[in-house]
Amino acid sequence: MAGNGSTMAPGGLCLVQDLANTTALDERSAARAWLGAALATWARQTGQAAPRLTLVEPDLAPLRAFRDRLRAWLRRRDDGFTVPARAVTVAVRAGRPVYAPQGDGADAVIALVQVELLLAVQTGSLARLKTCANPDCAEVFFDTSADAGQVRHAGPGCAQ
């Protein structure tokens, strides 16, 4: 669900991008709608079944806090992004990893994002997930340029 002219990150990294860009975590029904759409996109991108997760009111504050920490880390890219591990079930089927968060709510969403961050580090794709350099924008986008040198996303007012 990359927005504002951004290219959607490949595979499950789309969930990381989507969470970083969402503004729909202030109200439960908007957060639930966002999560349903984000998990459907994640499922299409990864070829896995979308986990059936729900968000309740107490999940919103921790999920917003995690999103804000993720955004801040994507801007500065230091070694300071640590999140306590959440439970994930992992299997290998037909030579491919299959994974799903255990539990529900914010912890399950964060668990899935953690797995995607780990996989993206291992494949090198995390380096292409960037924050737009336009200070009025800050959209998280996936850099598809040949040299990975793009610093602004392709949205209105930001294209290079």
Sequence and secondary structure as in RCSB ss.txt:
>XXXX:A:sequence
MAGNGSTMAPGGLCLVQDLANTTALDERSAARAWLGAALATWARQTGQAAPRLTLVEPDLAPLRAFRDRLRAWLR
RRDDGFTVPARAVTVAVRAGRPVYAPQGDGADAVIALVQVELLLAVQTGSLARLKTCANPDCAEVFFDTSADAGQ
VRHAGPGCAQ
>XXXX:A:secstr
   TT    STTHHHHHHHHH    SSHHHHHHHHHHHHHHHHHHHTS        HHHHHHHHHHHHHHHHHHH
H  S        EEEEEETTEEEEEESS HHHHHHHHHHHHHHHHHHHTGGGGEEE S TTT  EEE  STTS  
 S SSTTT  
